[in-house]
Amino acid sequence: MAGCAGRVDGSRQCDHLVDSGWEALGQARARGFDGTISYATATGLLTAAKAQQVIERFPSCINKARRAHHYIAEARAGR
């Protein structure tokens, strides 16, 4: 049972990070930051995170989504 609880928590964290990442990416795009390398990198990472989510590889999803959030912040900074 403990393994299932960890899987559910990982699933929720993955869901939250992916969803909030896409939302933040949309906001960055609306502000005109969609031409930066960081924006493109974040887009690729969120796409990969979503693929990991679909096949239930939640640690990999979480890792990629966290990295995407870093690049979204970089995009907002114009880098």
N, C-alpha and C positions, 0 to 999 in steps of 0.2 A: 503494500500500500504506500509506503514512503516514496517509492519510485514514481508512482502515479501522481502524488502531490507535487513532486518536483517538476514533473512533465506539464502539469496544469499551470504551475507558476511560470514556467518557461514559455508556455504557450501564450499566457496573458501578457507577459513582458514583451515578447516578440510582437504580438498584436499591437500593443500600445506604441512601441518604438517605431514600427512600420507605419502605422496610421499617423502618428504625430510627425514623422519624417516627411511623409507625402504632403501633409498640411503645411509644414514649414517650407518645403520646397515650392509649393504653390505661392506662398507669401513672398518668397525670394524672387520668384518669377514675376509676380505682380509689381515688384519694386525695381525690376529691370536688371536683376543680377543673373539672368539665365544664360548670358554669354560667357560666363567665367569657367575656367577649367574646374574649379571646385564644384560648381553647379553640376557640370557633366559627370564628375566623379561621384557626387552624391546620388545622382540619378541612377548610375550604374550599380552602386552599392545597394540602393533601395530595391532595385529590380532583382538583384541577386538575393537580397534578404527575403523578398516575397517568394522567390522560388524555393528557398530553404524552408520557409514557413509552410508552403504547400506540401512538402515531403516530410514535414514534422522534424526537421533538424533545427530545433529551437536554439541551442547554443550558437550555432553558426549564424542563424538569423539575427540573434541579439548582437553578436559581434559586428556583423555587417551594418546593421541599423545604427548602432552606436557610432561606428566610423562615419556613416553617412551624416549623422547629426553634426559631427565635427566639421565635415566639409560644407555643410549648409551654413554653419557659422562663418566659415572662411569666405564663402560666396557673399554673404551679407556684408562682410568687411571689404568686398571688392577684390578678393584674391583668387 
